[in-house]
């Protein structure tokens, strides 16, 4: 049978204004999709990210332009649907990701299993998720940490005061620290900062340099006292092999790589290349975050704190407990949509 689609534009507020080296936002716009396959509903989500130049309006316009093609596909397996969508929307991986997640939700419900069980993985073995502290004044960053006691924090950096920030935060916490510079440093700055971060017991650093600065990353790969993970430098499947020899690991994000289906292939290739794997979020609600969490047992590090950063959510089904995050035992994504969102 064919599929029918509904969608909704959400604009979810953050608990705190969310600042990284690229800018600040107070709300996270995202596209929520619902696929109906013979009465079985599957849900997917894709947040809009300014620096990837994909808006919710663009995703909706693409749906409307090719809605008949989305709906006419005879669904059997998410892999086949993803390949169809990938060719249908070659320039919109965000939209493909939302539809692919919804397709996997349907497939899990058809098989009557949570997704992680379909993949023969053990959820208790999944890594804990970090909690992100966005760039702010030191006092405000300390307030955010005090308001959310957590075993692992991801600290956003990329300012002229990065060392002072990290020294101040470390004085108030023994938690594991990870750092994400969001391409905010030059090579010279990174070579100066990384040894200090090592002394401050930072675990790893994400994307210290501009995404296309591979020569600089080769230097850091050889000289860094800390593991370096690719984020902006590893968008999709074609980037994984390039990261070998330039990074120690990659951050796979479902929205930018275009969904669960390619993420599974990226995980397999990264393992073959000896790269560590982080699964990351882009401030998704519980819908998109559940897809990340089901993949978590296949990763070394987890960044799935999107629902914790939002002031309101659109679904339930994830349980966060001091870093440990567990999905429900319900089939598919295991989520339940809140009634006022459809």
PAKOLFI-954060 format. One line per 4 residues: number of its first residue (from 0); their letters; for each residue x, y, z of C-alpha. Coordinates in nm, 2 decimals, padded with zeros to 4 digits, always signed. Layout:
BEGIN
NUM> A> X Y Z ~ ...
***
This chain:
BEGIN
0> XXXX> +00.00 +00.00 +00.00 ~ +00.10 +00.36 -00.05 ~ +00.19 +00.61 +00.22 ~ +00.01 +00.94 +00.31
4> XXXX> +00.19 +01.23 +00.47 ~ +00.11 +01.51 +00.71 ~ +00.36 +01.77 +00.84 ~ +00.38 +02.05 +01.09
8> XXXX> +00.62 +02.35 +01.13 ~ +00.73 +02.37 +01.50 ~ +00.92 +02.66 +01.66 ~ +01.03 +02.53 +02.00
12> XXXX> +01.17 +02.77 +02.26 ~ +01.50 +02.70 +02.43 ~ +01.53 +02.71 +02.81 ~ +01.82 +02.95 +02.77
16> XXXX> +01.93 +03.14 +02.45 ~ +02.15 +02.89 +02.27 ~ +02.49 +03.04 +02.16 ~ +02.77 +02.88 +01.97
20> XXXX> +03.06 +03.04 +01.77 ~ +02.82 +03.08 +01.47 ~ +02.55 +03.28 +01.65 ~ +02.26 +03.28 +01.90
24> XXXX> +01.90 +03.15 +01.87 ~ +01.61 +03.15 +02.12 ~ +01.39 +02.90 +01.93 ~ +01.45 +02.58 +01.73
28> XXXX> +01.25 +02.57 +01.41 ~ +01.18 +02.21 +01.30 ~ +00.97 +02.01 +01.06 ~ +00.76 +01.72 +01.20
32> XXXX> +00.63 +01.47 +00.96 ~ +00.38 +01.19 +01.00 ~ +00.36 +00.90 +00.76 ~ +00.05 +00.69 +00.75
36> XXXX> +00.10 +00.34 +00.62 ~ -00.21 +00.13 +00.63 ~ -00.31 +00.30 +00.96 ~ +00.03 +00.27 +01.12
40> XXXX> +00.18 +00.61 +01.20 ~ +00.55 +00.69 +01.17 ~ +00.70 +01.01 +01.30 ~ +01.02 +01.19 +01.19
44> XXXX> +01.18 +01.53 +01.25 ~ +01.44 +01.76 +01.10 ~ +01.55 +02.08 +01.26 ~ +01.63 +02.37 +01.04
48> XXXX> +01.99 +02.49 +01.07 ~ +02.08 +02.83 +00.93 ~ +02.45 +02.76 +00.84 ~ +02.34 +02.46 +00.63
52> XXXX> +02.09 +02.69 +00.44 ~ +01.79 +02.47 +00.48 ~ +01.48 +02.62 +00.63 ~ +01.15 +02.45 +00.74
56> XXXX> +00.98 +02.66 +00.46 ~ +01.22 +02.50 +00.21 ~ +01.14 +02.15 +00.34 ~ +00.76 +02.21 +00.32
60> XXXX> +00.79 +02.36 -00.03 ~ +00.98 +02.04 -00.14 ~ +00.71 +01.82 +00.01 ~ +00.43 +02.01 -00.16
64> XXXX> +00.62 +02.01 -00.49 ~ +00.66 +01.63 -00.49 ~ +00.39 +01.51 -00.25 ~ +00.24 +01.27 -00.50
68> XXXX> +00.57 +01.10 -00.54 ~ +00.63 +01.07 -00.17 ~ +00.29 +00.91 -00.12 ~ +00.29 +00.67 -00.42
72> XXXX> +00.58 +00.46 -00.31 ~ +00.49 +00.11 -00.22 ~ +00.66 +00.07 +00.12 ~ +00.84 -00.25 +00.22
76> XXXX> +01.16 -00.15 +00.39 ~ +01.32 +00.18 +00.50 ~ +01.64 +00.11 +00.29 ~ +01.44 +00.11 -00.03
80> XXXX> +01.24 +00.41 +00.07 ~ +01.55 +00.61 +00.16 ~ +01.71 +00.54 -00.18 ~ +01.39 +00.65 -00.35
84> XXXX> +01.38 +00.97 -00.14 ~ +01.75 +01.04 -00.19 ~ +01.70 +01.06 -00.56 ~ +01.37 +01.25 -00.52
88> XXXX> +01.53 +01.52 -00.30 ~ +01.90 +01.52 -00.38 ~ +01.95 +01.87 -00.25 ~ +01.75 +01.84 +00.07
92> XXXX> +01.91 +01.57 +00.31 ~ +01.72 +01.73 +00.60 ~ +01.38 +01.65 +00.46 ~ +01.50 +01.30 +00.36
96> XXXX> +01.62 +01.25 +00.72 ~ +01.28 +01.33 +00.86 ~ +01.10 +01.10 +00.62 ~ +01.36 +00.82 +00.67
100> XXXX> +01.31 +00.84 +01.05 ~ +00.94 +00.81 +01.01 ~ +00.98 +00.51 +00.78 ~ +01.20 +00.33 +01.04
104> XXXX> +00.93 +00.41 +01.30 ~ +00.67 +00.24 +01.08 ~ +00.90 -00.05 +01.02 ~ +00.96 -00.11 +01.39
108> XXXX> +00.59 -00.10 +01.45 ~ +00.53 -00.35 +01.17 ~ +00.79 -00.58 +01.32 ~ +00.66 -00.50 +01.67
112> XXXX> +01.01 -00.42 +01.81 ~ +01.19 -00.11 +01.93 ~ +01.45 -00.01 +01.67 ~ +01.75 -00.10 +01.88
116> XXXX> +01.62 -00.46 +01.91 ~ +01.58 -00.48 +01.53 ~ +01.95 -00.40 +01.51 ~ +02.03 -00.66 +01.77
120> XXXX> +02.19 -00.41 +02.01 ~ +02.17 -00.38 +02.39 ~ +02.04 -00.05 +02.52 ~ +02.20 -00.07 +02.87
124> XXXX> +02.53 -00.08 +02.69 ~ +02.48 +00.26 +02.53 ~ +02.70 +00.55 +02.64 ~ +02.56 +00.83 +02.86
128> XXXX> +02.46 +01.15 +02.69 ~ +02.63 +01.48 +02.76 ~ +02.45 +01.80 +02.84 ~ +02.54 +02.11 +02.64
132> XXXX> +02.64 +02.44 +02.79 ~ +02.62 +02.71 +02.53 ~ +02.85 +03.01 +02.51 ~ +02.76 +03.28 +02.77
136> XXXX> +02.91 +03.48 +03.05 ~ +03.10 +03.26 +03.29 ~ +02.84 +03.33 +03.56 ~ +02.56 +03.22 +03.33
140> XXXX> +02.74 +02.91 +03.22 ~ +02.80 +02.82 +03.59 ~ +02.43 +02.88 +03.65 ~ +02.34 +02.64 +03.37
144> XXXX> +02.57 +02.37 +03.51 ~ +02.43 +02.42 +03.86 ~ +02.08 +02.39 +03.73 ~ +02.15 +02.06 +03.56
148> XXXX> +02.38 +01.84 +03.76 ~ +02.52 +01.59 +03.50 ~ +02.81 +01.35 +03.46 ~ +02.93 +01.49 +03.13
152> XXXX> +02.91 +01.84 +02.99 ~ +02.97 +01.95 +02.64 ~ +03.11 +02.31 +02.65 ~ +03.06 +02.53 +02.35
156> XXXX> +03.37 +02.75 +02.28 ~ +03.51 +02.97 +02.00 ~ +03.56 +03.30 +02.18 ~ +03.86 +03.50 +02.28
160> XXXX> +03.81 +03.40 +02.64 ~ +03.80 +03.02 +02.59 ~ +04.08 +02.93 +02.84 ~ +03.94 +03.16 +03.11
164> XXXX> +03.59 +03.00 +03.06 ~ +03.73 +02.65 +03.09 ~ +03.94 +02.73 +03.40 ~ +03.65 +02.88 +03.57
168> XXXX> +03.41 +02.60 +03.50 ~ +03.66 +02.34 +03.61 ~ +03.69 +02.50 +03.95 ~ +03.33 +02.43 +04.01
172> XXXX> +03.29 +02.08 +03.87 ~ +03.47 +01.74 +03.85 ~ +03.23 +01.62 +03.57 ~ +03.37 +01.50 +03.24
176> XXXX> +03.41 +01.79 +03.00 ~ +03.39 +01.78 +02.63 ~ +03.46 +02.09 +02.41 ~ +03.30 +02.19 +02.08
180> XXXX> +03.46 +02.48 +01.91 ~ +03.22 +02.47 +01.61 ~ +03.52 +02.56 +01.38 ~ +03.59 +02.86 +01.59
184> XXXX> +03.97 +02.84 +01.61 ~ +04.27 +02.89 +01.38 ~ +04.54 +02.63 +01.38 ~ +04.76 +02.85 +01.59
188> XXXX> +04.49 +02.91 +01.85 ~ +04.41 +02.53 +01.86 ~ +04.78 +02.44 +01.92 ~ +04.78 +02.69 +02.21
192> XXXX> +04.45 +02.59 +02.36 ~ +04.46 +02.21 +02.33 ~ +04.74 +02.15 +02.58 ~ +04.56 +02.37 +02.84
196> XXXX> +04.24 +02.17 +02.79 ~ +04.43 +01.85 +02.84 ~ +04.55 +01.98 +03.18 ~ +04.19 +02.07 +03.26
200> XXXX> +04.09 +01.70 +03.20 ~ +03.89 +01.76 +02.89 ~ +03.79 +01.43 +02.73 ~ +03.78 +01.53 +02.36
204> XXXX> +03.74 +01.83 +02.13 ~ +03.49 +01.86 +01.84 ~ +03.57 +02.05 +01.52 ~ +03.84 +02.29 +01.62
208> XXXX> +03.91 +02.43 +01.27 ~ +03.71 +02.53 +00.97 ~ +03.55 +02.24 +00.79 ~ +03.77 +02.26 +00.48
212> XXXX> +04.10 +02.31 +00.66 ~ +04.23 +01.96 +00.62 ~ +04.60 +02.06 +00.61 ~ +04.55 +02.22 +00.96
216> XXXX> +04.36 +01.92 +01.08 ~ +04.64 +01.69 +00.97 ~ +04.88 +01.89 +01.19 ~ +04.63 +01.87 +01.49
220> XXXX> +04.58 +01.50 +01.43 ~ +04.95 +01.44 +01.47 ~ +05.01 +01.69 +01.76 ~ +04.69 +01.71 +01.96
224> XXXX> +04.71 +01.57 +02.32 ~ +04.33 +01.51 +02.30 ~ +04.11 +01.32 +02.06 ~ +03.97 +01.54 +01.78
228> XXXX> +03.63 +01.47 +01.64 ~ +03.49 +01.59 +01.30 ~ +03.15 +01.75 +01.30 ~ +03.11 +02.01 +01.03
232> XXXX> +03.38 +01.83 +00.84 ~ +03.18 +01.51 +00.84 ~ +02.83 +01.58 +00.69 ~ +02.75 +01.26 +00.50
236> XXXX> +02.87 +00.92 +00.39 ~ +03.12 +01.07 +00.14 ~ +03.31 +01.24 +00.42 ~ +03.39 +00.94 +00.64
240> XXXX> +03.70 +00.81 +00.46 ~ +03.84 +01.16 +00.43 ~ +03.83 +01.20 +00.81 ~ +04.07 +00.91 +00.86
244> XXXX> +04.41 +01.05 +00.92 ~ +04.27 +01.39 +01.00 ~ +04.04 +01.32 +01.30 ~ +04.03 +01.05 +01.57
248> XXXX> +03.65 +01.02 +01.54 ~ +03.34 +01.15 +01.37 ~ +03.01 +01.30 +01.50 ~ +02.72 +01.15 +01.30
252> XXXX> +02.41 +01.36 +01.30 ~ +02.10 +01.21 +01.14 ~ +01.97 +01.54 +01.01 ~ +02.28 +01.64 +00.81
256> XXXX> +02.37 +01.29 +00.69 ~ +02.00 +01.24 +00.57 ~ +01.87 +00.98 +00.82 ~ +01.91 +00.65 +01.00
260> XXXX> +01.97 +00.45 +00.69 ~ +02.30 +00.63 +00.59 ~ +02.40 +00.67 +00.95 ~ +02.40 +00.29 +00.98
264> XXXX> +02.64 +00.27 +00.68 ~ +02.86 +00.55 +00.83 ~ +02.89 +00.36 +01.16 ~ +03.00 +00.05 +00.97
268> XXXX> +03.26 +00.24 +00.76 ~ +03.39 +00.43 +01.06 ~ +03.45 +00.11 +01.25 ~ +03.64 -00.04 +00.95
272> XXXX> +03.86 +00.27 +00.95 ~ +03.93 +00.27 +01.32 ~ +03.75 +00.59 +01.38 ~ +03.56 +00.65 +01.71
276> XXXX> +03.19 +00.73 +01.68 ~ +02.98 +01.00 +01.84 ~ +02.61 +01.03 +01.77 ~ +02.51 +01.40 +01.79
280> XXXX> +02.20 +01.61 +01.79 ~ +02.09 +01.93 +01.64 ~ +01.85 +02.04 +01.91 ~ +01.58 +01.80 +01.80
284> XXXX> +01.27 +01.73 +02.02 ~ +01.21 +01.38 +02.16 ~ +01.10 +01.27 +01.81 ~ +01.44 +01.32 +01.64
288> XXXX> +01.63 +01.24 +01.96 ~ +01.46 +00.90 +02.00 ~ +01.61 +00.80 +01.66 ~ +01.95 +00.90 +01.79
292> XXXX> +01.91 +00.71 +02.12 ~ +01.81 +00.39 +01.94 ~ +02.14 +00.40 +01.76 ~ +02.33 +00.48 +02.07
296> XXXX> +02.45 +00.13 +02.16 ~ +02.65 +00.14 +01.84 ~ +02.84 +00.45 +01.94 ~ +03.13 +00.54 +02.17
300> XXXX> +03.00 +00.88 +02.27 ~ +02.65 +01.03 +02.28 ~ +02.52 +01.38 +02.25 ~ +02.14 +01.34 +02.26
304> XXXX> +02.04 +01.62 +02.49 ~ +01.80 +01.81 +02.26 ~ +01.49 +01.77 +02.47 ~ +01.67 +01.88 +02.78
308> XXXX> +01.77 +02.21 +02.61 ~ +01.41 +02.29 +02.51 ~ +01.15 +02.47 +02.72 ~ +00.88 +02.25 +02.57
312> XXXX> +00.86 +01.93 +02.38 ~ +00.63 +01.77 +02.12 ~ +00.64 +01.41 +02.23 ~ +00.72 +01.18 +02.52
316> XXXX> +00.90 +00.84 +02.53 ~ +01.26 +00.91 +02.64 ~ +01.37 +00.88 +03.01 ~ +01.67 +01.09 +03.11
320> XXXX> +01.84 +00.99 +03.43 ~ +02.17 +01.17 +03.51 ~ +02.32 +01.10 +03.17 ~ +02.16 +00.77 +03.10
324> XXXX> +01.88 +00.79 +02.85 ~ +01.64 +00.51 +02.78 ~ +01.36 +00.48 +02.52 ~ +01.04 +00.31 +02.60
328> XXXX> +00.99 -00.06 +02.51 ~ +00.72 +00.03 +02.26 ~ +00.78 -00.06 +01.89 ~ +00.96 +00.17 +01.65
332> XXXX> +01.08 +00.49 +01.80 ~ +00.87 +00.42 +02.11 ~ +00.74 +00.78 +02.13 ~ +00.40 +00.92 +02.20
336> XXXX> +00.30 +01.24 +02.04 ~ +00.16 +01.51 +02.27 ~ -00.20 +01.57 +02.17 ~ -00.17 +01.94 +02.09
340> XX> +00.08 +01.89 +01.82 ~ -00.15 +01.75 +01.56
***
